[in-house]
Amino acid sequence: MSEKFLAVVFMALLAYWNSNPILVEADSASYIVGKWSSCSVKCGKGQRKRNVNCSISNGCSGEMPERTGECSPKCTYSYTNWSSCSKSCGGGVQSREANCLKVKESTVTSIIIEIHWCEKSGINKPKAPLTQHCNTNVCLFYKVSPWGDCSSSCGPGKQSRTVKCVQNNGTKETEVRDELCKDRKPSANQDCRPNCTFWYGMWEPCSKKCGGGTQKRRELCYAVSDTAMKAPIQTDKCQQHAINGRQKLSKNCNSQKCPRYRVTWKDCSTDCGKTVQQQAILSCIDSTNQIVDKSVCEKN
């Protein structure tokens, strides 16, 4: 029979003996031996225990089977798979971890245990590297600059940027021919359309206090970004492309009638011959024909 077959048979018998009590006869009485406990350590040298009792109290003679014994579970180091490379080109790094494996003899399988068990058991850690270089091939890619200003301050325009194929060896970039870059070349030009808006100042004071005057205000055209207004630009740009409608620059104001003087005549208290004398009365009236203080008319 082959050695491999004998080893399998031995392992099966060992598993059976460990899981079933053993009767050890001593004259008419017998020792009842329990199965071994788990080893006190997961890896290395440890102790295990079992119950040993006599089938008849104080009736067993002869040597009692051992209640304690040595055990030495086997463990070894293993490695995880390599991680993904930190770079797709130009020289990156990938890593892996070392694990401690406990070998289960009965099933010829292994389970991962804490790394310190392998260290305590005195197993030399393999010298295989935990990190390595990867993707050391030279990088070739298109490098683009930020977009330049739009050719128009408001409305349709064009803007451009620099697009070049570069080679990167991990420490230095060098411009090379476009044919060496395999990716699709980004566009170097695009349409742009800045916004602009009308801005209006405060209304100026009315040109007259009464009798109909005019108020005026300033109008400016501003280019606007996403966050704020920029510098003023030509008004005709806003007339074509402003995001808001144009408003009036003047309006009527103080259309009420101005206060004015009114003269009324009052008959004299006496006659002077054939002529009747009258007395003139000067009053100040407002827009509703109500008499007000004369100072109001003097101001106008």
C-alpha positions in Angstrom: 0.0 0.0 0.0 1.2 3.5 -0.7 2.3 5.9 2.0 -0.4 8.4 1.0 -3.1 5.8 1.6 -1.6 4.8 5.0 -1.5 8.5 6.0 -5.2 8.9 5.2 -6.1 5.8 7.2 -4.1 7.1 10.2 -5.7 10.5 10.1 -9.2 8.9 10.1 -8.4 6.7 13.0 -6.9 9.6 15.0 -10.1 11.6 14.4 -12.2 8.7 15.6 -10.2 8.2 18.8 -10.3 11.9 19.6 -14.1 12.0 19.3 -15.0 8.7 21.3 -14.1 7.7 24.8 -11.6 4.8 25.2 -11.9 2.1 27.7 -8.6 1.0 29.1 -9.0 -2.3 31.1 -7.2 -2.8 34.5 -8.2 -6.2 35.9 -12.0 -6.2 36.3 -12.4 -2.4 36.4 -11.7 -0.1 33.5 -10.5 3.4 33.0 -13.0 5.6 31.0 -10.9 8.0 29.0 -12.6 11.1 27.5 -11.7 12.9 24.3 -8.9 15.4 24.2 -9.8 19.1 24.6 -8.7 21.7 22.1 -5.1 22.7 22.3 -4.3 25.7 24.6 -2.7 27.5 21.6 -3.7 28.0 18.0 -0.2 27.5 16.8 3.1 26.1 18.3 3.6 24.1 21.5 0.7 23.9 23.9 -1.3 21.6 26.3 -4.5 19.7 26.0 -6.6 17.9 28.6 -9.1 15.0 28.9 -11.1 13.3 31.6 -9.9 9.9 33.0 -12.2 8.1 35.4 -12.4 4.5 36.7 -15.6 2.5 36.0 -15.6 1.4 39.6 -14.7 3.8 42.3 -11.2 3.0 43.6 -11.4 -0.3 41.7 -8.8 0.4 39.0 -5.3 -0.7 39.3 -2.4 -0.2 37.0 -1.1 2.9 35.4 -3.7 5.6 34.8 -3.7 7.1 31.3 -2.4 10.6 31.0 -4.9 13.4 31.7 -2.7 16.1 30.0 -0.6 16.0 26.9 1.4 18.1 24.6 0.0 19.4 21.4 1.5 21.5 18.6 -0.9 22.8 15.9 0.9 23.6 12.7 0.7 27.0 11.1 2.4 28.7 8.3 2.5 32.1 6.4 0.5 32.8 3.3 0.0 35.9 1.1 -3.1 37.7 -0.2 -3.3 38.6 -3.9 -1.6 41.7 -5.1 -3.7 44.9 -4.9 -4.4 47.1 -7.9 -1.5 49.2 -9.1 -1.6 52.8 -7.8 -1.0 54.1 -11.4 -2.0 53.0 -14.8 1.4 53.9 -16.3 4.6 55.7 -15.4 5.5 53.5 -12.5 3.1 52.6 -9.6 3.1 50.4 -6.5 1.0 47.5 -5.5 1.0 45.7 -2.2 -0.2 42.5 -0.5 -0.5 41.2 3.1 1.0 38.2 4.9 -1.5 36.0 6.8 -1.0 33.3 9.4 -2.7 30.0 8.5 -3.6 27.3 10.9 -3.4 23.9 9.2 -6.2 21.5 10.2 -4.8 18.0 9.9 -8.1 16.2 10.0 -9.5 18.0 7.0 -6.3 19.1 5.3 -7.6 22.6 5.2 -6.4 25.9 6.6 -8.0 28.9 8.4 -6.6 32.4 8.9 -5.7 33.2 12.5 -4.1 36.2 14.2 -0.7 37.0 12.9 0.9 37.0 16.4 0.4 33.2 16.6 2.9 32.6 13.8 5.3 35.1 15.3 5.1 33.5 18.8 5.6 30.0 17.4 8.9 31.0 16.0 8.1 30.5 12.4 10.4 32.5 10.2 8.4 35.0 8.2 9.0 34.5 4.5 11.2 37.1 2.9 9.0 37.5 -0.1 8.3 41.3 -0.7 5.0 42.9 0.4 5.3 45.7 -2.2 6.4 45.8 -5.8 6.6 48.2 -8.7 4.0 47.9 -11.4 2.9 49.5 -14.7 6.4 50.9 -15.4 5.5 51.6 -19.0 5.8 55.3 -20.1 2.6 57.3 -19.9 1.3 58.9 -23.1 -1.7 61.2 -22.9 -3.2 64.5 -24.1 -2.6 67.4 -21.8 -4.9 70.4 -22.1 -4.7 74.0 -20.7 -7.7 75.9 -19.3 -10.0 77.5 -21.8 -9.1 81.0 -22.8 -11.4 84.0 -22.7 -14.3 84.1 -25.0 -13.9 86.3 -28.1 -17.2 88.0 -27.3 -18.0 90.0 -24.2 -21.7 89.1 -24.7 -23.4 86.8 -27.0 -22.0 84.1 -29.4 -18.2 83.8 -29.6 -15.3 81.4 -29.7 -12.6 80.3 -27.2 -9.6 78.1 -27.5 -7.1 76.1 -25.4 -3.8 74.3 -25.9 -3.9 70.5 -26.5 -0.7 68.6 -26.8 0.4 64.9 -26.5 3.0 64.4 -23.7 5.1 61.6 -22.5 5.6 61.1 -18.8 8.3 58.7 -17.4 7.3 59.3 -13.8 9.7 62.3 -13.3 9.5 64.4 -16.4 6.9 65.4 -19.1 8.0 65.8 -22.7 5.8 66.9 -25.7 5.7 64.3 -28.5 3.9 63.8 -31.8 0.1 63.5 -31.6 0.3 60.1 -33.3 1.8 58.5 -30.2 -1.2 59.3 -28.1 -3.8 56.6 -28.6 -6.8 58.4 -27.0 -9.1 60.6 -29.0 -7.6 64.2 -29.1 -9.7 66.7 -27.2 -11.0 69.7 -29.1 -8.9 72.9 -29.0 -11.8 75.2 -29.8 -15.5 75.5 -28.7 -18.4 77.9 -28.9 -19.0 80.3 -26.0 -21.8 82.7 -25.1 -21.2 85.0 -22.2 -24.3 86.7 -20.7 -24.8 90.4 -20.2 -27.4 92.5 -18.5 -28.8 96.0 -18.4 -28.1 97.9 -15.1 -29.9 101.0 -14.1 -29.0 103.6 -11.5 -31.2 105.5 -9.1 -33.7 108.1 -10.4 -32.3 111.6 -10.3 -34.4 114.4 -8.5 -37.3 115.8 -10.5 -36.4 118.7 -12.7 -39.4 120.7 -11.3 -41.1 120.8 -7.9 -44.5 121.2 -9.6 -46.2 121.8 -12.9 -44.7 118.7 -14.5 -41.0 117.8 -14.5 -38.8 114.9 -15.7 -36.6 112.4 -13.9 -33.7 110.6 -15.5 -31.4 107.7 -14.6 -28.2 106.1 -16.0 -28.1 102.9 -18.1 -25.1 100.6 -18.3 -24.4 97.2 -19.9 -22.5 94.7 -17.9 -21.0 91.3 -18.8 -22.0 88.8 -16.1 -20.4 85.5 -14.9 -22.0 82.7 -12.9 -21.2 84.6 -9.6 -21.0 88.3 -10.3 -21.1 91.2 -12.7 -17.9 92.1 -14.6 -16.8 95.4 -16.2 -19.2 97.5 -18.2 -19.3 96.9 -22.0 -20.8 98.6 -25.0 -24.6 99.2 -24.7 -25.3 97.8 -28.1 -24.2 94.3 -26.9 -27.0 94.4 -24.3 -29.5 95.6 -27.0 -28.9 92.3 -28.9 -28.1 89.7 -26.2 -29.1 91.0 -22.7 -30.7 88.4 -20.4 -33.1 91.1 -19.1 -35.4 93.6 -20.9 -34.6 97.3 -21.5 -36.3 99.8 -19.2 -37.2 103.5 -19.5 -34.5 106.0 -18.9 -36.9 109.0 -18.1 -40.3 109.5 -16.6 -42.6 112.4 -15.7 -42.8 113.7 -12.2 -44.4 116.3 -9.9 -47.3 116.8 -12.3 -49.5 118.6 -9.7 -50.3 122.3 -10.3 -47.9 124.8 -8.7 -49.2 127.0 -5.9 -50.2 130.5 -7.4 -51.4 133.9 -6.4 -55.0 134.9 -6.8 -56.4 138.5 -6.6 -59.9 139.2 -5.4 -61.5 142.7 -5.1 -63.5 143.9 -2.1 -65.8 146.9 -2.2 -64.8 150.0 -0.2 -66.7 150.9 2.9 -67.5 154.4 1.6 -68.5 156.0 -1.7 -66.3 158.8 -3.1 -68.5 160.7 -5.4 -69.8 158.8 -8.3 -66.8 156.4 -8.3 -66.9 153.2 -6.2 -63.4 152.2 -4.9 -62.5 148.6 -4.5 -59.7 146.9 -2.4 -57.5 144.3 -3.9 -56.8 141.0 -1.8 -53.8 138.8 -2.8 -54.1 135.1 -1.7 -51.9 132.0 -2.3 -53.8 128.9 -3.4 -52.6 125.3 -3.9 -53.4 122.7 -6.6 -56.8 122.1 -5.0 -57.7 125.8 -4.9 -57.3 125.9 -1.2 -55.8 129.1 0.4 -52.4 128.3 1.9 -49.7 130.4 3.5 -48.2 133.0 1.1 -44.7 131.5 1.7 -45.7 128.5 -0.4 -46.2 130.7 -3.4 -43.0 132.6 -2.7 -41.0 129.3 -2.9 -42.3 128.6 -6.3 
